[in-house]
Amino acid sequence: MEIPEKGPLQSLPAQNRSIEAVTPPPPETTGAPSKTAEKDTVSLTERGRAFKAAAEHAHSLPEIREDRVMQLKRELEEGTYRVKGHRIAVNMINETLENNRVLKHIGTKA
């Protein structure tokens, strides 16, 4: 027997390699139901189905509402666009209140 001097990572010539097919042993039959035969199932509540339908509908809508963009462009060009300060203030307050509720729920101080 000759030991090569190149070390253990030297590749062997193809004619010296042997590959044997290994077949796994058959599964044992113990009379108990096989865990691989069982299937997991998921059942959604009515609320879950409604949420799924709403999410699918939201994903089907366009990212940009072209009709609204065109309306705003037209109002800006005509000089008829008016900022609704009251609406902005109400939305800012509502967003702050919602953020505070979320922070309280997760236990973080505002």
BAZA-948697 format. One record per atom (N, C-alpha, C, O, CB): x, y, z. Coordinates in steps of 0.02 Angstrom, whole numbers, plus 32768, in hexadecimal, padded with zeros to 4 digits. Glycine has a CB too. Example, Ala and Ser with C-alpha at 12.3 -4.5 7.8 and 13.67 -1.06 7.14 Angstrom:
REM BAZA-948697
82947EE48186 82677F1F8186 82947F5B8186 82C87F5A81A7 82357F2081C4 82827F908162 82AC7FCB8165 82858002818A 829E80398192 82C07FE2811E 
This chain:
REM BAZA-948697
802A7FC58000 800080008000 802C803E8000 805E80418024 7FD08000803C 8019806D7FD8 803F80AB7FD3 801780E47FF0 7FDC80EC7FDF 805480BA7F8A 8034810D801B 80138147803A 802781858013 80638194800D 8025814E8086 7FF781A87FF8 800881E47FD1 8024821A7FFF 8012821F8039 7FCB81FE7FAA 804F82437FE3 806F8278800A 804782B8800A 805882E7802E 80B582857FF1 801382BC7FE2 7FED82FA7FDC 7FBE83068017 7FA5833E801E 7FC682FA7F9C 7FB082D6803F 7F8682E1807A 7F4082C38071 7F3182A6803D 7F7F832A8088 7F1782CA80A4 7ED682A980A4 7EA382C78074 7E7182A78065 7EBA82AB80E8 7EAE8304805A 7E7D8323802F 7E8883127FE5 7E65832C7FBA 7E7F836D8038 7EB882E87FD7 7EC582D67F92 7E8B82AD7F77 7E7282807F99 7F0882AF7F8C 7E7682BD7F3B 7E3E82977F1E 7E5982557F03 7E9182517EEA 7E1B82BF7EE7 7E2F82227F07 7E4281E07EEF 7E2E81DA7EA6 7DFF81FB7E90 7E2081A97F19 7E5281B27E80 7E3F81A77E3A 7DFA81877E37 7DE681637E65 7E73817B7E16 7DD581957E02 7D90817F7DFC 7D8A81337DFE 7D5981197E18 7D7381997DBC 7DBA810E7DE3 7DB580C67DE1 7DBB80A77E27 7DA8806D7E30 7DE980A97DB3 7DD680CA7E58 7DDE80B07E9B 7DA280BF7EC9 7D9E80A57F00 7E1D80CB7EBA 7D7580E87EB2 7D3B80FA7EDA 7D0380C77ED0 7CF880AE7E99 7D2281417EC8 7CE180B87F05 7CA7808C7EFF 7C6E80AC7F25 7C7680C27F5E 7CB680447F19 7C3580AF7F04 7BFA80CC7F23 7BC580967F24 7BB580787EF0 7BE1810C7EFD 7BAA80897F5E 7B7680577F64 7B34807A7F74 7B3280A87F9C 7B8880237F9A 7B0080647F54 7ABE80807F62 7AA780657FA5 7AA880297FB1 7A8B806E7F29 7A9280927FCE 7A7A80808011 7A2F808B8012 7A1880C38007 7A9F80A88049 7A098057801F 79C1805E8025 79AF805F806E 79C880378095 799C80258000 7983808D8082 7970809180C8 7947805380DB 7923803880B1 794980D280D7 794B803E8119 79248005812F 78DA8016812E 78C880508137 793A7FEE8175 78AF7FE48124 78677FF38124 785180098169 786E7FF5819B 783F7FB4810E 781D8033816C 7806804B81AE 77EB801281D7 77CE7FE281BD 77D0808281A5 77F580198218 77DE7FE58246 77927FE9824C 7776801F824F 77FF7FEB828B 77727FB0824D 772A7FAF8255 771B7F96829B 77257F5B82AB 77087F83821F 77027FC482C4 76F37FB28309 76A87FAF8316 76937FA2834E 77147FE48339 76807FBC82E3 76387FBC82EC 761E800182FD 75E2800E82F5 76257F8B8321 7648802E8315 763480728325 7630809A82E5 7656808D82B6 766580938358 760480CC82E1 760080F582A5 7641811B829A 765F813582C9 75C5812582A9 76558120825C 76938142824B 7688818E8250 765581A88239 76AA812F8204 76B881B0826E 76B381F98274 76B9821B8230 769E82518227 76E8821382A4 76DC81FC8202 76E4821A81C0 76A482158198 769B823B8168 771D81FA819A 767781E881A9 763881E18185 76068215819B 75D882248175 761C819B818F 760D823181D6 75DE826481EE 75EB82A681CB 762482B781BB 75E5826D823A 75B582CA81BE 75BC830B819D 75A4834181CD 7573833981F0 7594830D815B 75C7837981CD 75B383B281F4 757D83D881CE 757F83DC8191 75EF83E18204 754E83F381F2 751A841A81D3 7514845D81F6 752484638231 74D683F581D4 74FC848E81D1 74F284D181EC 74AA84E481DF 749084DB81A8 7524850581CD 748A84FF8211 74458515820A 7440855D8221 7452856D825A 741484E78233 7428858981F5 742285D08206 73DD85DF8220 73AB85C2820A 743285FB81C8 73D9860C8250 739986248269 737A86518235 739A86648204 73A1864882AE 733C86638240 731A86918211 734086D3820F 734886F181D9 72D0869D8228 735786EA8248 737E8729824A 73C087218224 73D5874F8201 738C873E8294 73E086E7822B 741E86DB8206 741386D981BB 743B86F38195 743D869A821D 73DB86BA81A6 73CB86B8815E 73BD86FE8144 73D28710810C 738F868A8151 739A8727816C 738C876C8158 73CC87948152 73D587BC8124 735C878D818A 73F9878A8182 743A87AD8180 746187988142 747E87C38120 7463879F81C0 746287578133 7486873F80F9 7469875D80B9 748F8772808D 748486F280F6 7426875F80B4 7407877C8079 741887C68072 742587DE803B 73BB8772807C 741787EA80AB 7428883280A9 7470883D8095 747F886B806E 741A885280ED 749D881380AE 74E48819809C 74EE880A8052 7514882D8031 750F87E980C7 74CD87D78038 74D387C77FF1 74B888017FC7 74D688127F93 74AE87867FE0 7480881E7FDC 746488577FB8 749488937FB9 749E88B47F86 7420886B7FD5 74B188A07FF2 74E088D87FF8 751D88CE7FCB 753688FD7FAE 74F788E08041 753488907FC5 756E88827F9A 755C88887F50 758888927F26 7589883C7FA9 751C88827F40 750888867EF9 750088CE7EE3 74FD88DC7EA7 74C788607EEE 74FC88FD7F12 74F389447F01 753589617EE8 756A894B7EFC 74D9896C7F3D 753189937EBC 756F89B27EA4 759189D97EDC 757089F47F08 756189E07E69 75D389DD7ED8 75FA8A027F0B 75EB8A4C7F08 75E98A6E7F3B 764589F67F01 75E08A667ECB 75D48AAD7EC1 758F8AB67EA5 757D8A997E71 760B8ACD7E93 75678ADF7EC6 75248AED7EAD 75298B247E78 75298B5F7E88 74F38B037EE7 752D8B0F7E39 75368B3D7E02 74FF8B727DFF 750D8BAD7DF0 75388B177DBF 74C18B5F7E0E 748B8B907E0C 74958BC77E3E 74888C027E30 74488B6D7E18 74AB8BB57E7A 74B68BE77EAF 74F28C137E9E 74F18C507EAB 74C28BC47EF4 75268BF67E82 75618C1D7E6F 754F8C507E39 75638C8A7E3D 759A8BEE7E54 75288C3B7E08 75138C697DD2 74E78CA17DED 74ED8CDA7DD8 74EE8C437D9B 74BB8C907E1C 74908CC37E3A 74B98CF77E60 74AE8D337E59 745C8CA37E69 74EA8CE07E88 75158D0F7EAD 753F8D397E7F 75488D757E8B 75418CE87EDE 75598D1C7E49 75818D427E19 75568D797DF9 756B8DB27DF2 759D8D147DE1 75188D667DE7 74EB8D977DC8 74DC8DD07DF8 74DC8E0A7DE5 74AA8D747DB1 74CE8DBF7E38 74BF8DF37E69 74FB8E217E74 74F38E5D7E7C 74A98DD27EAC 75378E037E75 75748E2D7E7E 757D8E5B7E43 758D8E967E4C 75B28E007E88 75758E417E06 757E8E6B7DCA 754A8EA27DC7 755A8EDA7DB2 757A8E407D8B 750C8E947DDC 74D68EC57DD9 74D88EF57E15 74B58F287E15 74938EA37DD6 75008EE57E48 75038F0F7E83 74C78F057EB2 74B98F307EDB 75078F577E6F 74A58ECD7EAB 746A8EC17ED5 74788E917F0E 744B8E827F36 74318EA67EAA 74B48E787F13 74C48E497F49 74C98E6F7F8A 74EC8EA17F8E 75078E237F3B 74A78E577FBD 74A88E787FFE 74BD8E458033 74A48E0D8036 74638E96800F 74EB8E59805D 75028E2F8094 74CC8E3080C9 74B38E6580DD 75478E4880B2 74BA8DF580E0 74868DEF8114 74A98DE58157 74B58DAC816C 74558DB38104 74BA8E1D8177 74DF8E1B81B6 74BD8DF381ED 74DE8DD18213 74EB8E6181CE 747B8DF881F1 74568DD48224 745E8D88821B 74698D64824B 740B8DE78221 745A8D7181DC 74638D2981CF 74A98D1281E1 74B28CDC81FC 74558D1A8185 74DA8D3B81D1 751F8D2981E1 75288D24822C 75468CF48245 75518D5D81C4 750D8D558252 75138D54829B 74F08D1782B9 750C8CF682E5 74F58D9582B8 74B48D0882A2 748F8CCE82BC 74B68C8D82AE 74BC8C6382DA 74498CCA829C 74D18C868272 74F88C4A8261 75378C44828B 754B8C0D82A0 750A8C4A8217 75588C7D8299 75948C7C82C2 75848C668309 75A88C3E8327 75B68CC182C3 754D8C808325 75388C6D8368 75268C24836B 753A8C008399 74FD8C998380 74FF8C0C833B 74EB8BC68339 75278B988334 752A8B638355 74BB8BB982FF 75578BAB830B 75938B828304 75BB8B808345 75D58B4B8359 75BF8B9C82CC 75C08BB88367 75E38BBB83A7 75C08B8F83DB 75E18B6A83FF 75E88C0383C1 757E8B9383DE 75588B6A840D 75628B1F83FF 756B8AF7842C 750E8B7B840B 75608B0D83BF 756A8AC783AC 75B18AB083BE 75BA8A7983D8 755E8ABD8361 75E28ADA83B1 76278AC983C3 762E8ABF840E 76508A918425 76588AFF83AB 760E8AEA8436 76108AE3847E 75EF8AA28496 76088A8284C4 75EE8B1F84A0 75B78A8F8476 75978A4F8487 75C48A148478 75C989E684A0 75558A478460 75E78A168440 761589E0842E 764F89DD845F 766189A78476 763089E983E6 766B8A16846F 76A38A18849E 768D89FE84E3 76B389DB8504 76BE8A5F84A5 76518A1084F8 763789F98538 762E89AD8536 763D898A8567 75F58A1C854A 7614899484FF 7608894D84F7 7648892484FB 764988ED8518 75E4893F84B5 767E893E84DE 76BD891884DE 76E8892A851B 772089108523 76E48926849D 76CF89568546 76F289658584 772B8997857D 775A899585A4 770D892785A1 772789C4854D 775B89F68543 773C8A3A8553 77038A488542 777789F484FA 77648A658573 774B8AA88583 77578AD68547 778A8AD18525 776E8AC485C2 77288B04853C 772D8B338505 77628B678513 776D8B9384E9 76EA8B5484F8 
